Amino acid sequence: MDQVPGSPDRPRAAHGLPGCYRHPGRETGIRCTRCERPICPECMVSASVGFQCPECVRTGSGTGHAPSASRPRTIAGAEVTRGDPRLVTKILLALNAAVFLAVLASPALAAQLILIGRAFDPQLQELVGVAYGEWYRLLTSVFLHQQIWHIAFNMLGLWWLGGPLEAALGRVRYLALYLLSGLAGSALVYLLAAPNQGVLGASGAVWGLLGATAVLLRRLDYDLRPVIALLALNLLFTFTMPGISWESHVGGLVGGTVIAFGMVHAPRERRTLVQAGVCALILLVSVVAIVLRTQSLPT
């Protein structure tokens, strides 16, 4: 959600995570607390501290229980599913692609989905925008792209960053992270940008994933220098290149970072409550910003 139509952008690189020792094709940021081998969600067995691999469990060097005796959970406490570890990421990719194809087939659809605060529509001969009750624009614009290079860059970022985060957080928490990051980016755009400036794209949500990646790597004690360099480079592009909505990037980054911090650092005994509270906080701040902006605009 970063682009004013017709403006340039830049691709976003991503970090690389090791593959599971039992499933090399699956990236993971989790390691067995005993042997330190990388393990994917399917191979994680919950232990008193962290997660252990099935071999350490079976040999008695771990929890002493069979793998089936403990339900493996992600670092955020979500129960690990046995299906596709990138299912939600693939669904989000499909939704973005579907909206892109729909706009190609009917270009007028873009005007109905784009984020705009308050503007006059010459075709409808009336004022339109979020200020006039079209709240849906705050989220539909997150799935809206008009140029092939724009959707390609954002979807590459979603694929590279989203897969490891989905595996580490769990599907529901990952989806909440993505949608709330996109909403936070839209809310800051609506609050600070000119009301007649149209903004579209998934970059606010993708920047939320970037912030969450930094939090996860820090939690796992990984080297943060690559992701910090990537973040600095993208911030440079955001604030120096014309036509890029910095509000969307910053809003998504802050929202995603706060949510991820709450998810991976929540105390185990109150984990669900803390995680829900952090998500509710970002939602509340976004709604308050939207309401204040709506009240400040002339009707």
C-alpha positions in Angstrom: 0.0 0.0 0.0 2.7 2.4 -0.9 2.2 3.7 -4.4 0.6 6.8 -5.8 -0.5 5.6 -9.3 2.1 6.1 -11.9 5.0 6.4 -9.4 8.2 4.3 -9.3 9.2 1.7 -6.8 12.0 -0.7 -5.9 12.1 -4.5 -5.3 12.6 -5.7 -1.8 15.1 -8.4 -1.0 14.7 -10.9 1.9 16.7 -12.8 4.4 17.5 -16.4 4.1 16.7 -19.0 6.8 18.1 -22.5 7.1 16.1 -25.5 6.0 14.7 -28.1 8.4 17.2 -31.0 8.9 14.4 -33.5 8.1 12.7 -31.4 5.5 15.4 -29.3 3.7 12.9 -27.5 1.5 11.2 -25.9 4.5 12.7 -22.7 5.8 12.7 -22.3 9.6 13.9 -20.0 12.3 13.5 -22.5 15.0 16.3 -24.8 16.3 16.2 -27.8 18.7 17.2 -26.6 22.2 19.3 -29.8 22.6 21.1 -30.5 19.4 20.6 -27.0 17.8 19.5 -28.5 14.5 17.0 -26.4 12.5 13.5 -27.8 12.8 10.3 -26.9 10.9 6.9 -26.7 12.7 6.0 -30.3 11.8 9.1 -31.5 13.6 8.9 -29.3 16.7 8.0 -31.0 20.0 7.2 -28.6 22.8 9.6 -28.9 25.7 9.9 -27.2 29.1 12.2 -24.6 27.4 11.7 -24.0 23.7 11.3 -26.9 21.2 13.2 -30.1 20.6 13.5 -32.4 17.6 11.9 -35.9 17.4 15.3 -37.6 17.7 16.2 -35.9 21.0 12.7 -36.7 22.3 12.9 -40.4 21.3 16.4 -41.0 22.7 15.4 -39.6 26.1 17.7 -36.6 25.8 14.6 -34.4 25.4 11.2 -34.4 27.1 11.2 -38.3 27.5 7.9 -38.5 25.6 7.1 -39.8 22.2 6.5 -37.0 19.6 2.8 -37.7 19.6 2.6 -37.2 23.3 3.2 -33.4 23.0 1.5 -31.2 20.5 4.2 -29.0 18.8 3.6 -25.3 18.9 5.2 -22.4 17.1 7.3 -19.8 18.9 4.1 -17.7 19.3 2.2 -20.6 20.9 0.0 -21.6 17.9 -0.7 -25.2 17.4 1.3 -26.4 14.4 -0.9 -27.6 11.5 0.2 -30.6 9.4 -0.8 -29.1 6.1 0.9 -26.6 3.8 3.1 -24.3 5.9 2.5 -21.5 3.4 -1.2 -21.9 2.9 -2.2 -18.4 4.1 0.6 -16.8 2.2 -0.6 -18.5 -1.0 -4.1 -17.4 -0.4 -3.0 -13.8 0.1 -1.0 -14.0 -3.2 -4.0 -15.4 -5.0 -6.3 -12.6 -3.7 -3.8 -10.0 -4.8 -3.6 -11.6 -8.2 -7.4 -12.0 -8.5 -7.9 -8.3 -7.8 -5.1 -7.4 -10.3 -6.8 -9.4 -13.0 -10.2 -8.0 -12.2 -8.9 -4.4 -12.6 -7.3 -5.4 -15.9 -10.7 -6.6 -17.1 -12.5 -3.6 -15.7 -10.3 -0.6 -15.2 -13.1 1.4 -13.6 -12.9 -1.0 -10.6 -9.7 0.6 -9.4 -11.5 3.9 -8.7 -13.9 2.1 -6.4 -11.2 0.2 -4.4 -8.3 2.7 -4.2 -7.7 4.5 -0.8 -8.8 8.1 -1.1 -9.9 10.3 1.8 -12.2 12.8 0.1 -12.3 13.7 -3.6 -14.8 14.6 -6.4 -15.6 11.8 -8.8 -16.3 13.4 -12.2 -18.0 10.2 -13.5 -20.4 10.0 -10.5 -20.6 13.7 -10.1 -20.3 13.4 -6.4 -17.8 13.3 -3.5 -16.4 9.9 -2.6 -13.8 8.5 -0.2 -13.4 7.2 3.3 -14.7 10.4 4.8 -18.1 9.6 3.1 -18.5 6.2 4.7 -16.5 4.2 2.2 -14.4 2.5 5.0 -13.8 -0.6 2.9 -11.2 1.4 0.9 -8.8 1.2 3.8 -8.5 -2.6 3.2 -9.4 -3.1 -0.5 -6.6 -0.7 -1.5 -4.1 -3.1 0.3 -5.0 -5.7 -2.4 -5.0 -3.3 -5.3 -2.3 -2.9 -8.0 -2.3 -1.5 -11.4 1.2 -2.1 -12.8 2.7 -5.5 -13.3 6.1 -4.4 -11.8 4.3 -3.1 -8.7 2.4 -6.3 -7.9 5.5 -8.3 -8.8 7.7 -6.5 -6.3 5.1 -6.7 -3.5 4.3 -10.3 -4.1 8.0 -11.3 -4.1 8.3 -9.5 -0.7 5.2 -11.3 0.6 6.5 -14.7 -0.6 10.0 -14.3 0.9 9.0 -12.8 4.2 5.6 -14.4 4.6 6.5 -18.1 4.5 8.9 -18.2 7.4 6.6 -15.9 9.5 3.6 -18.0 8.8 5.5 -21.1 10.0 6.9 -19.3 13.1 3.7 -17.5 14.2 0.9 -19.9 13.0 -1.8 -19.2 10.5 -4.2 -17.1 12.5 -1.6 -14.9 14.1 0.2 -14.4 10.8 -3.0 -13.4 9.0 -3.8 -10.9 11.8 -0.3 -9.5 11.5 -0.7 -9.0 7.7 -4.2 -7.4 7.8 -3.5 -5.2 10.8 -0.2 -4.0 9.3 -2.0 -3.1 6.1 -4.7 -1.3 8.0 -2.2 0.6 10.1 -0.5 1.8 6.9 -3.8 2.9 5.4 -4.8 4.7 8.6 -1.6 6.8 8.6 -2.1 7.6 4.9 -5.6 8.7 5.6 -4.5 10.7 8.6 -1.5 12.6 7.0 -1.8 12.5 3.2 -3.8 15.0 1.1 -7.4 13.8 1.2 -7.6 13.7 -2.6 -4.4 11.7 -3.1 -5.1 8.1 -4.2 -2.9 5.4 -2.8 -2.8 1.7 -3.5 -0.7 -1.5 -3.1 0.3 -4.1 -0.5 3.5 -2.5 0.6 2.1 -1.4 4.0 1.3 -5.0 4.8 4.7 -6.2 3.4 6.5 -3.6 5.5 4.7 -5.0 8.5 6.1 -8.4 7.6 9.6 -6.8 7.4 9.3 -5.4 10.9 8.0 -8.7 12.2 10.9 -10.5 10.6 13.4 -8.3 12.5 11.6 -9.0 15.8 11.6 -12.7 15.1 15.3 -12.9 14.2 16.1 -10.9 17.3 14.0 -13.3 19.4 15.9 -16.2 18.0 19.2 -14.4 18.5 20.1 -14.4 14.8 22.3 -11.8 13.1 20.2 -8.7 12.5 22.6 -6.9 10.3 21.2 -8.1 6.9 17.6 -7.2 7.8 18.7 -3.8 9.2 20.6 -3.1 6.0 17.5 -4.1 4.0 15.3 -1.8 6.1 17.7 1.1 5.8 17.8 0.7 2.0 14.1 0.6 1.7 13.7 3.6 3.9 16.1 5.5 1.7 14.0 4.7 -1.3 10.8 5.6 0.5 11.9 9.1 1.5 14.0 10.0 -1.5 12.0 8.8 -4.5 8.9 10.7 -5.7 5.5 9.2 -5.8 5.9 6.7 -2.9 3.6 7.0 0.1 6.0 7.0 3.1 3.0 7.1 5.4 1.9 3.6 4.3 5.4 2.2 4.8 5.9 3.7 8.2 2.4 2.8 9.4 2.8 -0.8 8.3 6.3 -1.1 9.7 5.3 0.2 13.2 2.2 -1.8 13.3 3.9 -5.1 12.2 6.8 -4.6 14.6 4.6 -3.9 17.6 2.3 -6.9 16.9 5.2 -9.3 16.3 6.9 -8.2 19.5 3.8 -8.9 21.5 3.4 -12.3 19.8 6.8 -13.7 20.3 7.6 -12.1 23.7 4.2 -12.8 25.4 4.6 -14.7 28.7 3.4 -18.3 28.2 0.9 -18.2 31.0 -0.9 -15.2 29.5 0.2 -15.6 25.9 -3.2 -15.6 24.1 -4.5 -12.6 26.2 -1.3 -10.5 25.6 -1.3 -11.3 21.8 -5.0 -10.5 21.5 -4.4 -7.3 23.4 -1.6 -6.1 21.2 -3.6 -6.8 18.1 -6.6 -4.9 19.6 -4.3 -2.0 20.5 -3.1 -1.6 16.9 -6.7 -1.9 15.7 -7.8 0.7 18.2 -5.1 3.2 17.3 -5.9 2.8 13.6 -9.6 3.3 14.2 -9.0 6.4 16.4 -6.8 7.9 13.7 -9.4 7.2 11.0 -12.2 8.7 13.1 -10.2 11.9 14.0 -9.3 12.4 10.3 -12.9 11.9 9.2 -14.1 14.5 11.7 -11.5 17.0 10.6 -12.5 16.9 6.9 -15.2 19.1 5.6 -18.4 17.4 4.5 
